[in-house]
Amino acid sequence: MTEVSMDTIVSLCKRRGLIFQSSEIYGGLGSTWDYGPLGVELKNNVKLMWWRTVVYERDDMEGLDAAILMHPRTWEASGHIESFTDPLVDCKSCKKRYKADDLSDNTTCPDCGGELTSPRQFNLMFKTHVGPVEDSASVVYLRPETAQGIFVNFDNVLTAMRRKLPFGIAQIGKSFRNEITPGNFIFRTREFEQMEIEYFVKPGTDKEWFDFWVKERFNWYAKFGIRKDNLRLRPHEGNELAHYAISCVDVEYRFPMGWSELEGIANRTDYDLKQHIKFSGKDLSVFDEKEQTRYVPYVIEPSAGVDRSALAFLVDSYRQETVRGQKRVILALHPLLAPIKAAVLPLLRNRPEIVAMAKQLAAELRTHFYTTYDETAGIGRLYRRQDEIGTPFCITVDVQSLDDHQVTIRERDSMEQIRLPIEKVRTHIEEQLKQAG
Ligand code: GAP
């Protein structure tokens, strides 16, 4: 198990401005979280590194940002209206509600011993209405996956970007599920963000591409710092598969509550495109020039969660050590994921020349990467603060800097310090970030 508890992570996130409980001043809204000033940076960095890896660094991918609200027929076609359900049971005495799958005995309430109702299907999609009239004709759903926005735009992207198969479409965006048992901080929530790829291939090549994407996605988490011991692949059993998939492998992470899904890679076959052809009447097949025939592509889908990834990166990077009798907490985040890249700290805050020099350096660095300036405590405390939020580089300006125009750069994990001319600080940090990436 990863040594850190979820409570420790939740409390660090609150204390250091990463993640707050939503609507806290009203007592909070259950299992809903707000990303604070540093949390939004971490989350943006996770998304940026994913986008960079799967879109910019490949020549077979396009990006997309589809609307959350979609034509309601989408969800009939996708099978979500019929199949995106959980069986629920209610206790007739205490009125508590359970997912039938979570109970070993489906007849007795585990809380009060009361009798349970027989299971009924509960659809996880949030419903709302468009326009001022709340009738059945105006019903729309908050999307439960971003994937369908990609399927309905498949032909638009293919045509506009003059693509040939195989190629993929990547999208990042919010999804919503009325989960019965949300919990474990940002692991399972009702509003969350997904990073999804739909990779379109010729039938018959799907297994090969499936294996390719499983490997790619596993390696992505390792590349951005997650220890391989804390990652594993778990193929789905037949009875676990979603209604659209013939195979699925989860990338799992050893979270504080145990091994749990970080990302799923599924072979969705031609299920979705064929359903949309049926429901919309639009031809979504492609022409195979070599064989002079048309076919409906198969789809390999690597589907990741932004929030779950952020949680895994936080948990995995948490370190606690004792240095010269003092507790030191570090978020050893990959430098490209770290919310703040550099902190400029004046060694003596009552020396205006030192303060001015440090502020000027921070202003210069800020135009290149996220830099902070802090003079609100002694240097030991300032270092500890930056370690706890994962800032990879701290730069101190001291009395000697006034004479030799050199400053000290301290690296977070090794605590190694080097002295550099002030005008070389930017390129030094940029080189370090480049090497890390
Ligand atoms: N399009 C396929 C799909 O949505 P999924 O396994 O239901 O598949 C994919 O979801 C990923 O989305 C999960 O691996 C997880 O990272 C994230 N995810 C799903 N439900 C979530 C929830 N309630 N809260 C946070 N993340 C969630």
Residues whose N, C-alpha, C, O or C-beta is under 5 A from the ligand:
A	BS01	GAP	P144 E145 A147 E179 I186 F187 R188 T189 F192 Q194 E261 L262 E263 G264 S303 A304 G305 R308
